[in-house]
Amino acid sequence: MELEFLNFELWQYIVFAGVFFCSCFLQGVIGFGAGAFGIPILFLFVGFPLDTTIAAITIASMTQSGLGAWKLQRSIKWRSTLRPGLVRILFILPGVLLLQWLMAGDDSSVTKVVAESMADERKQMIQQMLGVILILIVVCKRYIRIDEQKELATKWEFIAFSISGVMLGFVGMGGPAVAIWVMFQPWTAKQSRGFLFAMLFYGMIPLALILAWRFGASSINGLILGALGLPIVFIGTAVGIRIGNRLDRKKLKSYALLALFLIGLSALLRPLFTS
């Protein structure tokens, strides 16, 4: 297997390290945003393949969520994580297959020039879809206000976690649907965070395996790159948690949402000005 990441330019490594740090820092400060921040930047502006980017961020999210779940294990109702976790895992594969279909296409019957043009069009479409998803995430995080419920119908659990699984496999961002579902639950802050960490950890392991299966060397390179970046994950997370405990989280969350909105808007509009 060719280690493609060894062929990246120096500036790509530097930006990757900076994005990895900022993603984990953001996750440590406000509790979300690692994938939503890191994946679009590495894909849109650094030029990493989307599956490679998702695979690299998967390692960071897996490590963070695993540590978080371990620290909050006494607050986690483990039985309540089994069914939604299984639903989420089952719907990762459709999301990955959708991504693979959009990235690959069928260029066998056209000339090389036309095939390259079609590949560019597909990439632009994925960029715009990523932009729309980011903007929707920001809108949900910013404006949705939910009153907790004593008991939520099972169908909402299935809807939330199936959407989460598809989005996790498609663009590596499965957290928002889970977070909205958790808002309905009559749980303490620690119980909610513990559940979220458990869900993230459950999803990342099968996601890594499915990416390696469907995309092969490209995703495996991303997993290796993510593993090499683990020291940055630990540092970024630790700094983020420490600073987050001292600063106004509401303001930091607002700034983070603004940054994500601008990234999403850029992803949505950029193909219109570069075509």
C-alpha positions in Angstrom: 0.0 0.0 0.0 1.3 3.4 -1.0 1.5 5.9 1.9 0.0 8.8 0.0 0.3 11.2 3.0 4.1 11.0 2.7 3.7 12.9 -0.6 1.9 15.9 0.9 3.7 19.2 0.8 5.1 20.8 4.0 2.4 23.4 4.2 -0.2 20.7 4.1 1.3 19.0 7.2 1.5 22.4 9.0 -2.1 23.3 8.2 -3.2 19.7 9.1 -1.5 20.0 12.5 -3.1 23.5 13.1 -6.6 22.3 12.1 -6.3 19.2 14.2 -5.3 21.3 17.2 -8.1 23.9 16.6 -10.7 21.1 16.1 -9.8 19.4 19.4 -9.5 22.7 21.2 -13.0 23.7 20.0 -14.4 20.3 21.1 -12.8 20.7 24.5 -14.1 24.3 25.0 -17.7 23.9 23.9 -18.3 20.2 23.6 -18.8 20.0 19.8 -17.4 21.1 16.5 -14.3 18.9 15.9 -15.7 17.4 12.7 -17.7 20.4 11.6 -14.6 22.6 11.8 -11.9 20.3 10.7 -13.4 18.3 7.8 -14.5 21.2 5.6 -11.2 23.0 6.0 -9.0 20.0 5.2 -11.2 19.0 2.3 -12.1 22.4 0.8 -8.9 24.5 1.5 -6.1 22.0 2.0 -7.0 19.6 -0.7 -7.3 16.3 1.2 -9.7 13.7 -0.3 -12.9 13.7 1.7 -12.7 10.1 2.8 -9.1 10.7 3.9 -10.2 13.7 5.9 -13.1 11.9 7.5 -10.8 9.0 8.5 -8.2 11.3 10.1 -10.8 13.2 12.1 -12.4 9.9 13.1 -9.2 9.0 15.0 -9.4 12.3 16.9 -13.1 12.0 17.7 -12.7 8.3 18.7 -9.9 9.2 21.1 -11.7 12.2 22.6 -15.0 10.5 23.0 -13.4 7.4 24.5 -11.6 9.4 27.1 -14.8 11.4 27.8 -16.9 8.2 28.2 -14.3 6.7 30.5 -14.2 9.8 32.8 -18.1 10.0 32.9 -18.7 6.2 33.1 -20.6 6.5 36.4 -23.0 9.0 34.8 -23.8 6.9 31.7 -26.9 4.7 31.6 -25.2 2.1 29.5 -28.4 0.1 28.8 -29.9 3.3 27.2 -27.0 3.5 24.8 -27.4 0.1 23.2 -30.5 0.4 20.9 -29.7 3.9 19.6 -26.1 3.0 19.2 -27.0 -0.1 17.2 -29.4 2.0 14.9 -26.7 4.6 14.4 -24.1 2.0 13.4 -26.4 0.2 11.0 -27.0 3.5 9.1 -23.3 4.4 8.7 -22.8 2.1 5.7 -25.6 3.8 3.6 -23.9 7.1 4.3 -20.5 5.8 3.2 -22.0 4.2 0.1 -23.6 7.5 -0.8 -20.3 9.3 -0.4 -18.6 6.6 -2.5 -21.2 6.9 -5.2 -20.9 10.7 -5.4 -17.1 10.6 -5.5 -16.7 7.8 -8.0 -19.5 8.2 -10.6 -19.3 6.3 -13.9 -16.7 7.8 -16.2 -15.8 4.7 -18.1 -17.6 5.6 -21.4 -16.2 9.2 -21.7 -12.9 10.8 -22.7 -10.3 11.7 -20.1 -11.0 15.4 -20.4 -14.8 14.9 -19.9 -14.1 12.5 -17.0 -12.0 15.1 -15.3 -14.7 17.7 -15.8 -17.3 15.3 -14.3 -15.1 14.7 -11.4 -14.8 18.4 -10.7 -18.5 18.8 -10.9 -19.0 16.0 -8.4 -16.5 17.6 -6.0 -18.3 20.9 -6.3 -21.6 19.3 -5.6 -20.2 17.6 -2.5 -18.7 20.9 -1.4 -22.1 22.6 -1.7 -23.8 19.8 0.1 -21.2 20.1 2.9 -21.9 23.8 3.1 -25.7 23.3 3.4 -25.1 20.7 6.1 -22.9 23.0 8.1 -25.4 25.9 7.8 -28.2 23.6 9.0 -26.0 22.5 12.0 -25.4 26.1 13.0 -29.1 26.9 12.7 -30.1 23.9 14.8 -27.5 24.7 17.5 -28.3 28.4 17.6 -32.1 28.5 17.3 -33.6 25.2 18.4 -34.9 25.3 22.0 -36.4 22.2 23.4 -38.2 21.3 26.6 -37.2 18.0 28.1 -39.7 15.2 27.9 -40.4 12.4 30.4 -40.7 9.8 27.7 -40.0 10.3 24.0 -41.7 8.0 21.4 -39.4 5.2 20.1 -39.9 6.4 16.5 -38.0 9.7 17.3 -35.1 7.7 18.5 -35.0 5.7 15.3 -35.3 8.8 13.2 -32.6 10.8 15.1 -30.1 8.0 15.2 -30.6 6.7 11.6 -30.1 10.3 10.4 -27.0 10.5 12.6 -25.6 7.3 11.2 -26.1 8.4 7.5 -24.6 11.8 8.2 -21.6 10.2 10.0 -20.9 8.0 7.1 -21.5 10.6 4.4 -19.6 13.6 5.8 -18.3 12.5 9.2 -20.7 14.7 11.1 -23.2 12.6 13.0 -23.3 14.5 16.2 -26.0 17.2 15.7 -29.0 14.8 15.3 -27.9 12.9 18.5 -27.4 16.2 20.4 -30.9 17.4 19.5 -32.4 14.0 20.7 -30.5 14.3 23.9 -32.0 17.7 24.6 -35.4 16.0 25.0 -34.2 13.7 27.8 -34.7 14.5 31.5 -31.0 14.0 32.2 -28.4 15.9 34.1 -25.6 17.6 32.3 -23.2 14.8 33.1 -25.6 12.1 31.9 -26.2 14.0 28.7 -22.5 14.5 28.0 -21.7 10.9 29.0 -24.4 9.6 26.6 -23.0 11.8 23.8 -19.4 10.5 24.4 -20.6 6.9 24.3 -22.5 7.4 21.1 -19.6 9.1 19.4 -17.2 6.3 20.5 -19.6 3.6 19.4 -19.9 5.1 15.9 -16.2 5.9 15.2 -14.9 2.4 15.4 -17.3 0.9 12.7 -16.9 4.1 10.6 -13.1 3.6 10.5 -13.5 0.0 9.5 -16.2 0.8 6.8 -14.1 3.6 5.3 -11.0 1.3 5.1 -13.2 -1.4 3.5 -14.9 0.9 0.9 -12.1 3.3 0.1 -9.0 1.2 0.7 -5.7 2.9 0.8 -7.1 6.5 0.7 -8.9 6.1 4.0 -6.2 3.9 5.6 -3.8 6.8 4.9 -6.2 9.1 6.7 -6.4 6.7 9.7 -2.6 6.6 9.9 -2.3 10.3 9.6 -4.9 10.7 12.4 -3.0 8.3 14.6 0.2 10.2 14.0 -1.7 13.4 15.1 -2.8 11.9 18.5 -0.3 14.0 20.5 -1.9 17.1 19.0 -5.4 15.7 19.9 -4.4 15.3 23.6 -2.8 18.8 23.7 -5.7 20.5 22.0 -8.3 18.8 24.1 -6.5 19.6 27.4 -5.9 23.2 26.5 -9.5 23.6 25.3 -11.0 22.1 28.5 -8.8 24.3 30.7 -9.6 27.5 28.8 -13.3 26.6 28.5 -13.5 26.3 32.2 -12.3 29.8 32.7 -14.0 31.7 29.9 -17.6 32.6 29.0 -18.8 29.5 27.1 -21.8 31.2 25.7 -19.7 33.8 23.9 -17.2 31.2 22.8 -20.1 29.0 21.4 -21.4 32.1 19.5 -18.0 32.7 18.0 -17.6 29.1 17.0 -21.1 29.0 15.4 -20.2 32.1 13.4 -17.0 30.5 12.2 -18.8 27.3 11.2 -21.5 29.4 9.4 -18.8 31.3 7.4 -17.1 28.0 6.5 -20.4 26.6 5.4 -21.3 29.7 3.4 -17.9 29.6 1.7 -18.3 25.9 0.9 -21.8 26.6 -0.6 -20.7 29.7 -2.7 -17.1 28.8 -3.6 -18.0 26.6 -6.6 -20.1 29.4 -8.1 -17.0 31.7 -8.3 -14.5 29.1 -9.3 -16.4 27.4 -12.1 
